[in-house]
Amino acid sequence: MAIFDLTTGMSYAFFILCLVLGWVAAGALDFNGILRRSTSRGGQFLLRLGVALVLAEGFRLFLSFALGPILDMFVNQSINGFKAF
């Protein structure tokens, strides 16, 4: 049994994709400059990371139900691992 099989790799790639989408969306949704008004650079980063994680969870839910069945056809395995994150 391989430690890193195709389904595991796709699950991690899917999580990273959702995290990147959340990070980009957090920056795009900063209409009033709330992220830039934070006191320190570390505070800005932590605030954006928090928003990105929340948005990444939304992307994960949406994309897992939208893309999961399509990927099942190609991999011929259950991609329910996407929902584990």
PDB file with SEQRES, HELIX, SHEET and CRYST1 records, atoms N, CA, C and O in Angstrom:
SEQRES   1 A   85  MET ALA ILE PHE ASP LEU THR THR GLY MET SER TYR ALA          
SEQRES   2 A   85  PHE PHE ILE LEU CYS LEU VAL LEU GLY TRP VAL ALA ALA          
SEQRES   3 A   85  GLY ALA LEU ASP PHE ASN GLY ILE LEU ARG ARG SER THR          
SEQRES   4 A   85  SER ARG GLY GLY GLN PHE LEU LEU ARG LEU GLY VAL ALA          
SEQRES   5 A   85  LEU VAL LEU ALA GLU GLY PHE ARG LEU PHE LEU SER PHE          
SEQRES   6 A   85  ALA LEU GLY PRO ILE LEU ASP MET PHE VAL ASN GLN SER          
SEQRES   7 A   85  ILE ASN GLY PHE LYS ALA PHE                                  
HELIX    1 AA1 LEU A    6  ALA A   28  1                                  23    
HELIX    2 AA2 ARG A   41  VAL A   75  1                                  35    
HELIX    3 AA3 ASN A   80  ALA A   84  5                                   5    
CRYST1    1.000    1.000    1.000  90.00  90.00  90.00 P 1           1          
ATOM      1  N   MET A   1       0.841  -1.190   0.000  1.00  0.00           N  
ATOM      2  CA  MET A   1       0.000   0.000   0.000  1.00  0.00           C  
ATOM      3  C   MET A   1       0.882   1.249   0.000  1.00  0.00           C  
ATOM      4  O   MET A   1       1.756   1.408   0.852  1.00  0.00           O  
ATOM      5  N   ALA A   2       0.646   2.096  -0.934  1.00  0.00           N  
ATOM      6  CA  ALA A   2       1.436   3.319  -1.035  1.00  0.00           C  
ATOM      7  C   ALA A   2       0.953   4.350  -0.026  1.00  0.00           C  
ATOM      8  O   ALA A   2      -0.244   4.496   0.219  1.00  0.00           O  
ATOM      9  N   ILE A   3       1.894   5.044   0.539  1.00  0.00           N  
ATOM     10  CA  ILE A   3       1.547   6.076   1.514  1.00  0.00           C  
ATOM     11  C   ILE A   3       0.901   7.267   0.823  1.00  0.00           C  
ATOM     12  O   ILE A   3      -0.007   7.894   1.367  1.00  0.00           O  
ATOM     13  N   PHE A   4       1.367   7.568  -0.357  1.00  0.00           N  
ATOM     14  CA  PHE A   4       0.878   8.730  -1.085  1.00  0.00           C  
ATOM     15  C   PHE A   4       0.286   8.256  -2.410  1.00  0.00           C  
ATOM     16  O   PHE A   4       0.993   8.179  -3.414  1.00  0.00           O  
ATOM     17  N   ASP A   5      -0.991   7.942  -2.415  1.00  0.00           N  
ATOM     18  CA  ASP A   5      -1.628   7.490  -3.645  1.00  0.00           C  
ATOM     19  C   ASP A   5      -2.319   8.668  -4.331  1.00  0.00           C  
ATOM     20  O   ASP A   5      -2.263   9.798  -3.846  1.00  0.00           O  
ATOM     21  N   LEU A   6      -2.957   8.398  -5.441  1.00  0.00           N  
ATOM     22  CA  LEU A   6      -3.574   9.448  -6.254  1.00  0.00           C  
ATOM     23  C   LEU A   6      -4.676  10.181  -5.493  1.00  0.00           C  
ATOM     24  O   LEU A   6      -4.778  11.406  -5.569  1.00  0.00           O  
ATOM     25  N   THR A   7      -5.492   9.440  -4.766  1.00  0.00           N  
ATOM     26  CA  THR A   7      -6.602  10.074  -4.047  1.00  0.00           C  
ATOM     27  C   THR A   7      -6.091  11.001  -2.949  1.00  0.00           C  
ATOM     28  O   THR A   7      -6.633  12.088  -2.747  1.00  0.00           O  
ATOM     29  N   THR A   8      -5.047  10.571  -2.240  1.00  0.00           N  
ATOM     30  CA  THR A   8      -4.475  11.417  -1.193  1.00  0.00           C  
ATOM     31  C   THR A   8      -3.861  12.676  -1.800  1.00  0.00           C  
ATOM     32  O   THR A   8      -4.047  13.776  -1.280  1.00  0.00           O  
ATOM     33  N   GLY A   9      -3.143  12.514  -2.881  1.00  0.00           N  
ATOM     34  CA  GLY A   9      -2.539  13.672  -3.550  1.00  0.00           C  
ATOM     35  C   GLY A   9      -3.583  14.650  -4.047  1.00  0.00           C  
ATOM     36  O   GLY A   9      -3.417  15.863  -3.920  1.00  0.00           O  
ATOM     37  N   MET A  10      -4.656  14.128  -4.610  1.00  0.00           N  
ATOM     38  CA  MET A  10      -5.718  15.007  -5.082  1.00  0.00           C  
ATOM     39  C   MET A  10      -6.413  15.710  -3.913  1.00  0.00           C  
ATOM     40  O   MET A  10      -6.832  16.860  -4.048  1.00  0.00           O  
ATOM     41  N   SER A  11      -6.536  15.046  -2.792  1.00  0.00           N  
ATOM     42  CA  SER A  11      -7.166  15.662  -1.622  1.00  0.00           C  
ATOM     43  C   SER A  11      -6.339  16.833  -1.106  1.00  0.00           C  
ATOM     44  O   SER A  11      -6.877  17.897  -0.802  1.00  0.00           O  
ATOM     45  N   TYR A  12      -5.016  16.627  -1.011  1.00  0.00           N  
ATOM     46  CA  TYR A  12      -4.153  17.719  -0.558  1.00  0.00           C  
ATOM     47  C   TYR A  12      -4.115  18.860  -1.574  1.00  0.00           C  
ATOM     48  O   TYR A  12      -4.131  20.030  -1.191  1.00  0.00           O  
ATOM     49  N   ALA A  13      -4.064  18.533  -2.844  1.00  0.00           N  
ATOM     50  CA  ALA A  13      -4.079  19.569  -3.878  1.00  0.00           C  
ATOM     51  C   ALA A  13      -5.386  20.355  -3.832  1.00  0.00           C  
ATOM     52  O   ALA A  13      -5.393  21.571  -4.023  1.00  0.00           O  
ATOM     53  N   PHE A  14      -6.483  19.658  -3.580  1.00  0.00           N  
ATOM     54  CA  PHE A  14      -7.781  20.302  -3.470  1.00  0.00           C  
ATOM     55  C   PHE A  14      -7.816  21.258  -2.277  1.00  0.00           C  
ATOM     56  O   PHE A  14      -8.340  22.366  -2.386  1.00  0.00           O  
ATOM     57  N   PHE A  15      -7.261  20.832  -1.136  1.00  0.00           N  
ATOM     58  CA  PHE A  15      -7.216  21.692   0.047  1.00  0.00           C  
ATOM     59  C   PHE A  15      -6.375  22.938  -0.225  1.00  0.00           C  
ATOM     60  O   PHE A  15      -6.773  24.043   0.145  1.00  0.00           O  
ATOM     61  N   ILE A  16      -5.239  22.776  -0.855  1.00  0.00           N  
ATOM     62  CA  ILE A  16      -4.374  23.924  -1.162  1.00  0.00           C  
ATOM     63  C   ILE A  16      -5.056  24.860  -2.150  1.00  0.00           C  
ATOM     64  O   ILE A  16      -4.946  26.079  -2.022  1.00  0.00           O  
ATOM     65  N   LEU A  17      -5.759  24.304  -3.135  1.00  0.00           N  
ATOM     66  CA  LEU A  17      -6.512  25.137  -4.077  1.00  0.00           C  
ATOM     67  C   LEU A  17      -7.556  25.970  -3.351  1.00  0.00           C  
ATOM     68  O   LEU A  17      -7.691  27.165  -3.616  1.00  0.00           O  
ATOM     69  N   CYS A  18      -8.293  25.352  -2.440  1.00  0.00           N  
ATOM     70  CA  CYS A  18      -9.307  26.091  -1.678  1.00  0.00           C  
ATOM     71  C   CYS A  18      -8.677  27.156  -0.796  1.00  0.00           C  
ATOM     72  O   CYS A  18      -9.234  28.244  -0.650  1.00  0.00           O  
ATOM     73  N   LEU A  19      -7.525  26.862  -0.209  1.00  0.00           N  
ATOM     74  CA  LEU A  19      -6.844  27.843   0.624  1.00  0.00           C  
ATOM     75  C   LEU A  19      -6.359  29.026  -0.199  1.00  0.00           C  
ATOM     76  O   LEU A  19      -6.463  30.169   0.246  1.00  0.00           O  
ATOM     77  N   VAL A  20      -5.834  28.773  -1.385  1.00  0.00           N  
ATOM     78  CA  VAL A  20      -5.392  29.858  -2.271  1.00  0.00           C  
ATOM     79  C   VAL A  20      -6.587  30.703  -2.715  1.00  0.00           C  
ATOM     80  O   VAL A  20      -6.510  31.931  -2.727  1.00  0.00           O  
ATOM     81  N   LEU A  21      -7.688  30.049  -3.077  1.00  0.00           N  
ATOM     82  CA  LEU A  21      -8.890  30.800  -3.448  1.00  0.00           C  
ATOM     83  C   LEU A  21      -9.387  31.654  -2.287  1.00  0.00           C  
ATOM     84  O   LEU A  21      -9.809  32.793  -2.490  1.00  0.00           O  
ATOM     85  N   GLY A  22      -9.341  31.113  -1.078  1.00  0.00           N  
ATOM     86  CA  GLY A  22      -9.747  31.883   0.093  1.00  0.00           C  
ATOM     87  C   GLY A  22      -8.840  33.073   0.343  1.00  0.00           C  
ATOM     88  O   GLY A  22      -9.315  34.150   0.704  1.00  0.00           O  
ATOM     89  N   TRP A  23      -7.527  32.890   0.154  1.00  0.00           N  
ATOM     90  CA  TRP A  23      -6.560  33.974   0.359  1.00  0.00           C  
ATOM     91  C   TRP A  23      -6.809  35.098  -0.649  1.00  0.00           C  
ATOM     92  O   TRP A  23      -6.811  36.274  -0.287  1.00  0.00           O  
ATOM     93  N   VAL A  24      -7.017  34.733  -1.900  1.00  0.00           N  
ATOM     94  CA  VAL A  24      -7.277  35.733  -2.944  1.00  0.00           C  
ATOM     95  C   VAL A  24      -8.605  36.435  -2.683  1.00  0.00           C  
ATOM     96  O   VAL A  24      -8.706  37.653  -2.829  1.00  0.00           O  
ATOM     97  N   ALA A  25      -9.623  35.666  -2.297  1.00  0.00           N  
ATOM     98  CA  ALA A  25     -10.926  36.265  -2.026  1.00  0.00           C  
ATOM     99  C   ALA A  25     -10.871  37.184  -0.813  1.00  0.00           C  
ATOM    100  O   ALA A  25     -11.561  38.203  -0.787  1.00  0.00           O  
ATOM    101  N   ALA A  26     -10.073  36.851   0.185  1.00  0.00           N  
ATOM    102  CA  ALA A  26      -9.936  37.716   1.361  1.00  0.00           C  
ATOM    103  C   ALA A  26      -9.357  39.065   0.965  1.00  0.00           C  
ATOM    104  O   ALA A  26      -9.793  40.100   1.469  1.00  0.00           O  
ATOM    105  N   GLY A  27      -8.387  39.063   0.071  1.00  0.00           N  
ATOM    106  CA  GLY A  27      -7.823  40.321  -0.404  1.00  0.00           C  
ATOM    107  C   GLY A  27      -8.792  41.095  -1.275  1.00  0.00           C  
ATOM    108  O   GLY A  27      -8.852  42.322  -1.201  1.00  0.00           O  
ATOM    109  N   ALA A  28      -9.550  40.390  -2.100  1.00  0.00           N  
ATOM    110  CA  ALA A  28     -10.494  41.046  -3.003  1.00  0.00           C  
ATOM    111  C   ALA A  28     -11.692  41.621  -2.250  1.00  0.00           C  
ATOM    112  O   ALA A  28     -12.266  42.619  -2.684  1.00  0.00           O  
ATOM    113  N   LEU A  29     -12.074  41.016  -1.144  1.00  0.00           N  
ATOM    114  CA  LEU A  29     -13.242  41.481  -0.396  1.00  0.00           C  
ATOM    115  C   LEU A  29     -12.922  42.588   0.607  1.00  0.00           C  
ATOM    116  O   LEU A  29     -13.805  43.035   1.338  1.00  0.00           O  
ATOM    117  N   ASP A  30     -11.695  43.021   0.644  1.00  0.00           N  
ATOM    118  CA  ASP A  30     -11.284  44.062   1.586  1.00  0.00           C  
ATOM    119  C   ASP A  30     -11.614  45.447   1.026  1.00  0.00           C  
ATOM    120  O   ASP A  30     -10.720  46.240   0.728  1.00  0.00           O  
ATOM    121  N   PHE A  31     -12.912  45.722   0.889  1.00  0.00           N  
ATOM    122  CA  PHE A  31     -13.356  46.970   0.283  1.00  0.00           C  
ATOM    123  C   PHE A  31     -12.992  48.198   1.115  1.00  0.00           C  
ATOM    124  O   PHE A  31     -12.540  49.205   0.569  1.00  0.00           O  
ATOM    125  N   ASN A  32     -13.184  48.121   2.417  1.00  0.00           N  
ATOM    126  CA  ASN A  32     -12.967  49.279   3.287  1.00  0.00           C  
ATOM    127  C   ASN A  32     -11.556  49.343   3.847  1.00  0.00           C  
ATOM    128  O   ASN A  32     -11.271  50.215   4.668  1.00  0.00           O  
ATOM    129  N   GLY A  33     -10.680  48.467   3.443  1.00  0.00           N  
ATOM    130  CA  GLY A  33      -9.301  48.489   3.921  1.00  0.00           C  
ATOM    131  C   GLY A  33      -9.152  47.999   5.344  1.00  0.00           C  
ATOM    132  O   GLY A  33      -8.215  48.403   6.033  1.00  0.00           O  
ATOM    133  N   ILE A  34     -10.045  47.144   5.804  1.00  0.00           N  
ATOM    134  CA  ILE A  34      -9.970  46.646   7.181  1.00  0.00           C  
ATOM    135  C   ILE A  34      -8.672  45.890   7.407  1.00  0.00           C  
ATOM    136  O   ILE A  34      -8.052  46.017   8.463  1.00  0.00           O  
ATOM    137  N   LEU A  35      -8.262  45.109   6.429  1.00  0.00           N  
ATOM    138  CA  LEU A  35      -7.025  44.347   6.592  1.00  0.00           C  
ATOM    139  C   LEU A  35      -5.809  45.267   6.660  1.00  0.00           C  
ATOM    140  O   LEU A  35      -4.844  44.956   7.358  1.00  0.00           O  
ATOM    141  N   ARG A  36      -5.836  46.379   5.958  1.00  0.00           N  
ATOM    142  CA  ARG A  36      -4.696  47.301   5.969  1.00  0.00           C  
ATOM    143  C   ARG A  36      -4.687  48.199   7.191  1.00  0.00           C  
ATOM    144  O   ARG A  36      -3.640  48.742   7.544  1.00  0.00           O  
ATOM    145  N   ARG A  37      -5.845  48.372   7.855  1.00  0.00           N  
ATOM    146  CA  ARG A  37      -5.918  49.246   9.025  1.00  0.00           C  
ATOM    147  C   ARG A  37      -5.451  48.568  10.301  1.00  0.00           C  
ATOM    148  O   ARG A  37      -5.363  49.215  11.344  1.00  0.00           O  
ATOM    149  N   SER A  38      -5.152  47.287  10.238  1.00  0.00           N  
ATOM    150  CA  SER A  38      -4.686  46.578  11.423  1.00  0.00           C  
ATOM    151  C   SER A  38      -3.373  47.193  11.896  1.00  0.00           C  
ATOM    152  O   SER A  38      -2.610  47.729  11.092  1.00  0.00           O  
ATOM    153  N   THR A  39      -3.115  47.119  13.179  1.00  0.00           N  
ATOM    154  CA  THR A  39      -1.985  47.840  13.767  1.00  0.00           C  
ATOM    155  C   THR A  39      -0.629  47.357  13.285  1.00  0.00           C  
ATOM    156  O   THR A  39       0.236  48.177  12.976  1.00  0.00           O  
ATOM    157  N   SER A  40      -0.424  46.075  13.213  1.00  0.00           N  
ATOM    158  CA  SER A  40       0.896  45.576  12.850  1.00  0.00           C  
ATOM    159  C   SER A  40       0.812  44.709  11.598  1.00  0.00           C  
ATOM    160  O   SER A  40      -0.262  44.278  11.178  1.00  0.00           O  
ATOM    161  N   ARG A  41       1.967  44.475  11.030  1.00  0.00           N  
ATOM    162  CA  ARG A  41       2.026  43.628   9.838  1.00  0.00           C  
ATOM    163  C   ARG A  41       1.622  42.195  10.183  1.00  0.00           C  
ATOM    164  O   ARG A  41       0.955  41.524   9.396  1.00  0.00           O  
ATOM    165  N   GLY A  42       2.031  41.733  11.363  1.00  0.00           N  
ATOM    166  CA  GLY A  42       1.638  40.400  11.808  1.00  0.00           C  
ATOM    167  C   GLY A  42       0.139  40.303  12.026  1.00  0.00           C  
ATOM    168  O   GLY A  42      -0.476  39.280  11.724  1.00  0.00           O  
ATOM    169  N   GLY A  43      -0.447  41.372  12.552  1.00  0.00           N  
ATOM    170  CA  GLY A  43      -1.895  41.406  12.737  1.00  0.00           C  
ATOM    171  C   GLY A  43      -2.638  41.364  11.417  1.00  0.00           C  
ATOM    172  O   GLY A  43      -3.666  40.697  11.296  1.00  0.00           O  
ATOM    173  N   GLN A  44      -2.126  42.068  10.437  1.00  0.00           N  
ATOM    174  CA  GLN A  44      -2.725  42.034   9.097  1.00  0.00           C  
ATOM    175  C   GLN A  44      -2.695  40.629   8.532  1.00  0.00           C  
ATOM    176  O   GLN A  44      -3.679  40.148   7.970  1.00  0.00           O  
ATOM    177  N   PHE A  45      -1.547  39.972   8.689  1.00  0.00           N  
ATOM    178  CA  PHE A  45      -1.403  38.614   8.163  1.00  0.00           C  
ATOM    179  C   PHE A  45      -2.357  37.647   8.857  1.00  0.00           C  
ATOM    180  O   PHE A  45      -3.007  36.834   8.200  1.00  0.00           O  
ATOM    181  N   LEU A  46      -2.442  37.735  10.183  1.00  0.00           N  
ATOM    182  CA  LEU A  46      -3.319  36.827  10.926  1.00  0.00           C  
ATOM    183  C   LEU A  46      -4.791  37.060  10.597  1.00  0.00           C  
ATOM    184  O   LEU A  46      -5.562  36.106  10.493  1.00  0.00           O  
ATOM    185  N   LEU A  47      -5.178  38.309  10.433  1.00  0.00           N  
ATOM    186  CA  LEU A  47      -6.558  38.614  10.080  1.00  0.00           C  
ATOM    187  C   LEU A  47      -6.892  38.077   8.686  1.00  0.00           C  
ATOM    188  O   LEU A  47      -7.945  37.473   8.481  1.00  0.00           O  
ATOM    189  N   ARG A  48      -5.994  38.303   7.742  1.00  0.00           N  
ATOM    190  CA  ARG A  48      -6.241  37.799   6.384  1.00  0.00           C  
ATOM    191  C   ARG A  48      -6.236  36.275   6.352  1.00  0.00           C  
ATOM    192  O   ARG A  48      -7.018  35.667   5.622  1.00  0.00           O  
ATOM    193  N   LEU A  49      -5.352  35.650   7.147  1.00  0.00           N  
ATOM    194  CA  LEU A  49      -5.322  34.196   7.211  1.00  0.00           C  
ATOM    195  C   LEU A  49      -6.626  33.648   7.785  1.00  0.00           C  
ATOM    196  O   LEU A  49      -7.152  32.651   7.291  1.00  0.00           O  
ATOM    197  N   GLY A  50      -7.146  34.294   8.823  1.00  0.00           N  
ATOM    198  CA  GLY A  50      -8.417  33.862   9.402  1.00  0.00           C  
ATOM    199  C   GLY A  50      -9.561  33.963   8.410  1.00  0.00           C  
ATOM    200  O   GLY A  50     -10.371  33.044   8.288  1.00  0.00           O  
ATOM    201  N   VAL A  51      -9.626  35.073   7.707  1.00  0.00           N  
ATOM    202  CA  VAL A  51     -10.671  35.252   6.702  1.00  0.00           C  
ATOM    203  C   VAL A  51     -10.485  34.240   5.571  1.00  0.00           C  
ATOM    204  O   VAL A  51     -11.459  33.685   5.063  1.00  0.00           O  
ATOM    205  N   ALA A  52      -9.243  34.005   5.185  1.00  0.00           N  
ATOM    206  CA  ALA A  52      -8.960  33.046   4.111  1.00  0.00           C  
ATOM    207  C   ALA A  52      -9.384  31.632   4.506  1.00  0.00           C  
ATOM    208  O   ALA A  52      -9.909  30.893   3.673  1.00  0.00           O  
ATOM    209  N   LEU A  53      -9.165  31.248   5.760  1.00  0.00           N  
ATOM    210  CA  LEU A  53      -9.564  29.914   6.203  1.00  0.00           C  
ATOM    211  C   LEU A  53     -11.075  29.741   6.188  1.00  0.00           C  
ATOM    212  O   LEU A  53     -11.580  28.683   5.812  1.00  0.00           O  
ATOM    213  N   VAL A  54     -11.796  30.777   6.595  1.00  0.00           N  
ATOM    214  CA  VAL A  54     -13.263  30.708   6.567  1.00  0.00           C  
ATOM    215  C   VAL A  54     -13.757  30.616   5.128  1.00  0.00           C  
ATOM    216  O   VAL A  54     -14.634  29.808   4.821  1.00  0.00           O  
ATOM    217  N   LEU A  55     -13.199  31.437   4.251  1.00  0.00           N  
ATOM    218  CA  LEU A  55     -13.602  31.395   2.851  1.00  0.00           C  
ATOM    219  C   LEU A  55     -13.182  30.087   2.175  1.00  0.00           C  
ATOM    220  O   LEU A  55     -13.894  29.574   1.312  1.00  0.00           O  
ATOM    221  N   ALA A  56     -12.020  29.549   2.572  1.00  0.00           N  
ATOM    222  CA  ALA A  56     -11.566  28.280   2.001  1.00  0.00           C  
ATOM    223  C   ALA A  56     -12.530  27.159   2.344  1.00  0.00           C  
ATOM    224  O   ALA A  56     -12.756  26.267   1.526  1.00  0.00           O  
ATOM    225  N   GLU A  57     -13.101  27.191   3.539  1.00  0.00           N  
ATOM    226  CA  GLU A  57     -14.084  26.174   3.912  1.00  0.00           C  
ATOM    227  C   GLU A  57     -15.328  26.270   3.029  1.00  0.00           C  
ATOM    228  O   GLU A  57     -15.893  25.248   2.640  1.00  0.00           O  
ATOM    229  N   GLY A  58     -15.749  27.479   2.716  1.00  0.00           N  
ATOM    230  CA  GLY A  58     -16.879  27.664   1.807  1.00  0.00           C  
ATOM    231  C   GLY A  58     -16.567  27.154   0.411  1.00  0.00           C  
ATOM    232  O   GLY A  58     -17.394  26.489  -0.213  1.00  0.00           O  
ATOM    233  N   PHE A  59     -15.370  27.466  -0.080  1.00  0.00           N  
ATOM    234  CA  PHE A  59     -14.961  26.958  -1.391  1.00  0.00           C  
ATOM    235  C   PHE A  59     -14.884  25.436  -1.373  1.00  0.00           C  
ATOM    236  O   PHE A  59     -15.269  24.783  -2.343  1.00  0.00           O  
ATOM    237  N   ARG A  60     -14.383  24.862  -0.265  1.00  0.00           N  
ATOM    238  CA  ARG A  60     -14.259  23.416  -0.164  1.00  0.00           C  
ATOM    239  C   ARG A  60     -15.622  22.739  -0.243  1.00  0.00           C  
ATOM    240  O   ARG A  60     -15.794  21.749  -0.954  1.00  0.00           O  
ATOM    241  N   LEU A  61     -16.580  23.280   0.489  1.00  0.00           N  
ATOM    242  CA  LEU A  61     -17.917  22.696   0.450  1.00  0.00           C  
ATOM    243  C   LEU A  61     -18.532  22.777  -0.938  1.00  0.00           C  
ATOM    244  O   LEU A  61     -19.069  21.797  -1.453  1.00  0.00           O  
ATOM    245  N   PHE A  62     -18.445  23.951  -1.530  1.00  0.00           N  
ATOM    246  CA  PHE A  62     -19.040  24.126  -2.853  1.00  0.00           C  
ATOM    247  C   PHE A  62     -18.356  23.248  -3.893  1.00  0.00           C  
ATOM    248  O   PHE A  62     -19.023  22.533  -4.642  1.00  0.00           O  
ATOM    249  N   LEU A  63     -17.033  23.299  -3.941  1.00  0.00           N  
ATOM    250  CA  LEU A  63     -16.314  22.570  -4.972  1.00  0.00           C  
ATOM    251  C   LEU A  63     -16.360  21.061  -4.761  1.00  0.00           C  
ATOM    252  O   LEU A  63     -16.320  20.304  -5.731  1.00  0.00           O  
ATOM    253  N   SER A  64     -16.443  20.610  -3.506  1.00  0.00           N  
ATOM    254  CA  SER A  64     -16.489  19.164  -3.291  1.00  0.00           C  
ATOM    255  C   SER A  64     -17.788  18.580  -3.824  1.00  0.00           C  
ATOM    256  O   SER A  64     -17.803  17.464  -4.345  1.00  0.00           O  
ATOM    257  N   PHE A  65     -18.873  19.326  -3.695  1.00  0.00           N  
ATOM    258  CA  PHE A  65     -20.135  18.829  -4.236  1.00  0.00           C  
ATOM    259  C   PHE A  65     -20.248  19.069  -5.735  1.00  0.00           C  
ATOM    260  O   PHE A  65     -20.948  18.330  -6.427  1.00  0.00           O  
ATOM    261  N   ALA A  66     -19.565  20.097  -6.249  1.00  0.00           N  
ATOM    262  CA  ALA A  66     -19.614  20.377  -7.687  1.00  0.00           C  
ATOM    263  C   ALA A  66     -18.638  19.501  -8.468  1.00  0.00           C  
ATOM    264  O   ALA A  66     -18.974  19.009  -9.545  1.00  0.00           O  
ATOM    265  N   LEU A  67     -17.431  19.301  -7.934  1.00  0.00           N  
ATOM    266  CA  LEU A  67     -16.401  18.569  -8.664  1.00  0.00           C  
ATOM    267  C   LEU A  67     -16.259  17.114  -8.239  1.00  0.00           C  
ATOM    268  O   LEU A  67     -15.737  16.301  -9.003  1.00  0.00           O  
ATOM    269  N   GLY A  68     -16.708  16.769  -7.044  1.00  0.00           N  
ATOM    270  CA  GLY A  68     -16.550  15.412  -6.530  1.00  0.00           C  
ATOM    271  C   GLY A  68     -17.076  14.330  -7.450  1.00  0.00           C  
ATOM    272  O   GLY A  68     -16.345  13.387  -7.753  1.00  0.00           O  
ATOM    273  N   PRO A  69     -18.326  14.428  -7.910  1.00  0.00           N  
ATOM    274  CA  PRO A  69     -18.848  13.388  -8.817  1.00  0.00           C  
ATOM    275  C   PRO A  69     -18.095  13.295 -10.143  1.00  0.00           C  
ATOM    276  O   PRO A  69     -17.953  12.209 -10.704  1.00  0.00           O  
ATOM    277  N   ILE A  70     -17.618  14.427 -10.639  1.00  0.00           N  
ATOM    278  CA  ILE A  70     -16.868  14.416 -11.898  1.00  0.00           C  
ATOM    279  C   ILE A  70     -15.535  13.704 -11.702  1.00  0.00           C  
ATOM    280  O   ILE A  70     -15.120  12.908 -12.543  1.00  0.00           O  
ATOM    281  N   LEU A  71     -14.866  13.995 -10.587  1.00  0.00           N  
ATOM    282  CA  LEU A  71     -13.587  13.342 -10.327  1.00  0.00           C  
ATOM    283  C   LEU A  71     -13.757  11.862 -10.026  1.00  0.00           C  
ATOM    284  O   LEU A  71     -12.866  11.068 -10.326  1.00  0.00           O  
ATOM    285  N   ASP A  72     -14.878  11.477  -9.442  1.00  0.00           N  
ATOM    286  CA  ASP A  72     -15.159  10.056  -9.200  1.00  0.00           C  
ATOM    287  C   ASP A  72     -15.135   9.260 -10.497  1.00  0.00           C  
ATOM    288  O   ASP A  72     -14.677   8.118 -10.523  1.00  0.00           O  
ATOM    289  N   MET A  73     -15.623   9.861 -11.563  1.00  0.00           N  
ATOM    290  CA  MET A  73     -15.646   9.166 -12.849  1.00  0.00           C  
ATOM    291  C   MET A  73     -14.229   8.896 -13.349  1.00  0.00           C  
ATOM    292  O   MET A  73     -13.970   7.839 -13.925  1.00  0.00           O  
ATOM    293  N   PHE A  74     -13.307   9.840 -13.135  1.00  0.00           N  
ATOM    294  CA  PHE A  74     -11.948   9.696 -13.641  1.00  0.00           C  
ATOM    295  C   PHE A  74     -11.087   8.796 -12.767  1.00  0.00           C  
ATOM    296  O   PHE A  74     -10.251   8.055 -13.284  1.00  0.00           O  
ATOM    297  N   VAL A  75     -11.274   8.846 -11.467  1.00  0.00           N  
ATOM    298  CA  VAL A  75     -10.429   8.096 -10.552  1.00  0.00           C  
ATOM    299  C   VAL A  75     -10.997   6.713 -10.277  1.00  0.00           C  
ATOM    300  O   VAL A  75     -10.260   5.804  -9.895  1.00  0.00           O  
ATOM    301  N   ASN A  76     -12.301   6.547 -10.468  1.00  0.00           N  
ATOM    302  CA  ASN A  76     -12.999   5.290 -10.194  1.00  0.00           C  
ATOM    303  C   ASN A  76     -12.889   4.882  -8.729  1.00  0.00           C  
ATOM    304  O   ASN A  76     -12.893   3.693  -8.411  1.00  0.00           O  
ATOM    305  N   GLN A  77     -12.793   5.842  -7.857  1.00  0.00           N  
ATOM    306  CA  GLN A  77     -12.771   5.640  -6.423  1.00  0.00           C  
ATOM    307  C   GLN A  77     -13.646   6.731  -5.806  1.00  0.00           C  
ATOM    308  O   GLN A  77     -14.000   7.709  -6.464  1.00  0.00           O  
ATOM    309  N   SER A  78     -13.975   6.548  -4.572  1.00  0.00           N  
ATOM    310  CA  SER A  78     -14.732   7.576  -3.886  1.00  0.00           C  
ATOM    311  C   SER A  78     -13.800   8.725  -3.516  1.00  0.00           C  
ATOM    312  O   SER A  78     -12.718   8.505  -2.972  1.00  0.00           O  
ATOM    313  N   ILE A  79     -14.215   9.919  -3.804  1.00  0.00           N  
ATOM    314  CA  ILE A  79     -13.421  11.104  -3.477  1.00  0.00           C  
ATOM    315  C   ILE A  79     -13.994  11.740  -2.219  1.00  0.00           C  
ATOM    316  O   ILE A  79     -13.883  12.953  -2.043  1.00  0.00           O  
ATOM    317  N   ASN A  80     -14.591  10.967  -1.357  1.00  0.00           N  
ATOM    318  CA  ASN A  80     -15.136  11.519  -0.123  1.00  0.00           C  
ATOM    319  C   ASN A  80     -14.049  12.058   0.780  1.00  0.00           C  
ATOM    320  O   ASN A  80     -14.349  12.739   1.761  1.00  0.00           O  
ATOM    321  N   GLY A  81     -12.811  11.774   0.480  1.00  0.00           N  
ATOM    322  CA  GLY A  81     -11.697  12.343   1.236  1.00  0.00           C  
ATOM    323  C   GLY A  81     -11.667  13.855   1.144  1.00  0.00           C  
ATOM    324  O   GLY A  81     -11.134  14.524   2.030  1.00  0.00           O  
ATOM    325  N   PHE A  82     -12.241  14.405   0.068  1.00  0.00           N  
ATOM    326  CA  PHE A  82     -12.316  15.862  -0.051  1.00  0.00           C  
ATOM    327  C   PHE A  82     -13.126  16.438   1.092  1.00  0.00           C  
ATOM    328  O   PHE A  82     -12.836  17.528   1.585  1.00  0.00           O  
ATOM    329  N   LYS A  83     -14.137  15.708   1.509  1.00  0.00           N  
ATOM    330  CA  LYS A  83     -15.030  16.210   2.550  1.00  0.00           C  
ATOM    331  C   LYS A  83     -14.424  16.054   3.936  1.00  0.00           C  
ATOM    332  O   LYS A  83     -14.972  16.581   4.905  1.00  0.00           O  
ATOM    333  N   ALA A  84     -13.300  15.339   4.057  1.00  0.00           N  
ATOM    334  CA  ALA A  84     -12.659  15.124   5.360  1.00  0.00           C  
ATOM    335  C   ALA A  84     -11.949  16.367   5.851  1.00  0.00           C  
ATOM    336  O   ALA A  84     -11.746  16.519   7.055  1.00  0.00           O  
ATOM    337  N   PHE A  85     -11.567  17.260   4.955  1.00  0.00           N  
ATOM    338  CA  PHE A  85     -10.891  18.478   5.393  1.00  0.00           C  
ATOM    339  C   PHE A  85     -11.907  19.400   5.954  1.00  0.00           C  
ATOM    340  O   PHE A  85     -11.568  20.500   6.391  1.00  0.00           O  
TER     341      PHE A  85                                                      
END                                                                             
